[in-house]
Amino acid sequence: IRPQAQEFLETKKIPKLVKQKEGPPPHAQVDLSPNEELTLNWILQNPYQFPFEDDTECAQQNSSSLDCGMFVMFYMDKIAQGQPIPKSVDKNFMNEYRAQYVTKLLHHKHCVINRL
């Protein structure tokens, strides 16, 4: 990702997907946000190697949904376990996943509730 990071910082543009009513979302060049600029500078200043994958075929939350945090956690779990990310998930699945995650947190040995 380093070559891409350098290019994005030089042009101050980054490719993003643009939502459409029909068909696959096309890429467009948009201005870097301050957070994206900080992240790209961090990537260039650190020796870590990160693969860059642009996966537009992965499960997406509904645009009116507030599940973004749970989707991020779901993807992190799948990536950390080396499992494939499904192409779609439904609302019932995400509700079940949320319940399982909350249960894991509440039963964790460092959970504050367990100390009361």
C-alpha positions as CSV (number, residue, x, y, z in Angstrom):
1,I,0.0,0.0,0.0
2,R,3.0,2.3,0.3
3,P,3.1,3.3,-3.4
4,Q,-0.6,4.0,-3.3
5,A,-0.3,6.0,0.0
6,Q,2.5,8.1,-1.6
7,E,0.4,8.7,-4.7
8,F,-2.7,9.6,-2.7
9,L,-0.8,12.1,-0.6
10,E,0.8,13.7,-3.6
11,T,-2.5,14.1,-5.5
12,K,-4.6,14.8,-2.3
13,K,-7.1,12.4,-3.9
14,I,-8.3,8.9,-3.1
15,P,-10.5,6.5,-4.9
16,K,-13.9,6.0,-3.3
17,L,-17.0,4.0,-4.3
18,V,-19.9,6.1,-5.4
19,K,-23.3,4.7,-4.5
20,Q,-25.8,4.3,-7.4
21,K,-29.4,3.1,-7.5
22,E,-28.5,0.3,-9.8
23,G,-25.4,-1.6,-10.8
24,P,-22.0,-1.9,-9.1
25,P,-20.7,1.3,-7.6
26,P,-18.1,3.1,-9.7
27,H,-14.9,4.5,-8.3
28,A,-14.4,8.3,-8.2
29,Q,-11.5,10.4,-7.1
30,V,-12.4,12.5,-4.0
31,D,-10.4,14.8,-1.7
32,L,-8.5,13.2,1.2
33,S,-10.0,13.8,4.6
34,P,-7.7,14.9,7.4
35,N,-8.0,11.5,9.0
36,E,-7.1,9.7,5.7
37,E,-4.1,12.0,5.3
38,L,-2.9,11.2,8.9
39,T,-3.4,7.5,8.2
40,L,-1.5,7.5,4.9
41,N,1.4,9.5,6.5
42,W,1.5,6.9,9.4
43,I,1.7,4.1,6.8
44,L,4.6,5.8,5.1
45,Q,6.5,6.4,8.4
46,N,6.1,2.9,9.7
47,P,7.9,-0.3,8.4
48,Y,4.7,-2.5,8.5
49,Q,3.5,-3.9,5.3
50,F,-0.3,-3.9,4.8
51,P,-2.0,-5.6,1.9
52,F,-4.5,-3.3,0.1
53,E,-7.7,-5.0,-0.9
54,D,-10.7,-3.3,-2.4
55,D,-13.6,-5.6,-1.9
56,T,-16.9,-4.2,-3.2
57,E,-18.5,-7.6,-3.1
58,C,-18.7,-7.9,0.7
59,A,-21.8,-7.6,2.9
60,Q,-23.0,-4.1,3.3
61,Q,-25.2,-2.6,5.9
62,N,-28.4,-0.8,4.9
63,S,-27.9,2.9,4.3
64,S,-30.4,3.7,7.1
65,S,-28.8,1.2,9.5
66,L,-26.7,2.2,12.6
67,D,-24.9,-1.2,12.5
68,C,-21.5,0.2,11.3
69,G,-19.7,-0.7,14.5
70,M,-21.1,-4.2,14.4
71,F,-20.1,-4.6,10.8
72,V,-16.6,-3.5,11.6
73,M,-16.4,-6.0,14.5
74,F,-17.8,-8.7,12.3
75,Y,-15.2,-8.1,9.6
76,M,-12.4,-7.9,12.1
77,D,-13.4,-11.2,13.6
78,K,-13.6,-12.9,10.2
79,I,-10.2,-11.5,9.1
80,A,-8.5,-12.4,12.4
81,Q,-9.8,-15.9,12.2
82,G,-8.7,-16.2,8.5
83,Q,-12.3,-16.9,7.5
84,P,-13.9,-15.6,4.3
85,I,-16.2,-12.6,4.6
86,P,-19.7,-13.4,3.4
87,K,-21.2,-11.6,0.4
88,S,-24.3,-10.7,2.4
89,V,-25.8,-10.9,5.9
90,D,-29.3,-10.1,6.9
91,K,-30.7,-8.0,9.8
92,N,-31.5,-11.2,11.9
93,F,-27.9,-12.4,11.5
94,M,-26.5,-9.1,12.7
95,N,-28.9,-9.0,15.7
96,E,-27.7,-12.5,16.7
97,Y,-24.1,-11.5,16.2
98,R,-24.6,-8.4,18.3
99,A,-26.1,-10.5,21.1
100,Q,-23.2,-13.0,20.9
101,Y,-20.7,-10.2,21.1
102,V,-22.3,-8.5,24.0
103,T,-22.5,-11.8,25.8
104,K,-18.7,-12.3,25.2
105,L,-18.0,-8.9,26.6
106,L,-20.2,-9.3,29.7
107,H,-18.6,-12.7,30.5
108,H,-15.0,-11.5,30.0
109,K,-12.9,-11.8,33.1
110,H,-12.0,-8.1,33.0
111,C,-15.7,-6.9,32.7
112,V,-16.4,-4.3,35.4
113,I,-19.9,-5.8,36.0
114,N,-18.3,-9.0,37.1
115,R,-16.4,-7.1,39.9
116,L,-19.6,-5.7,41.5
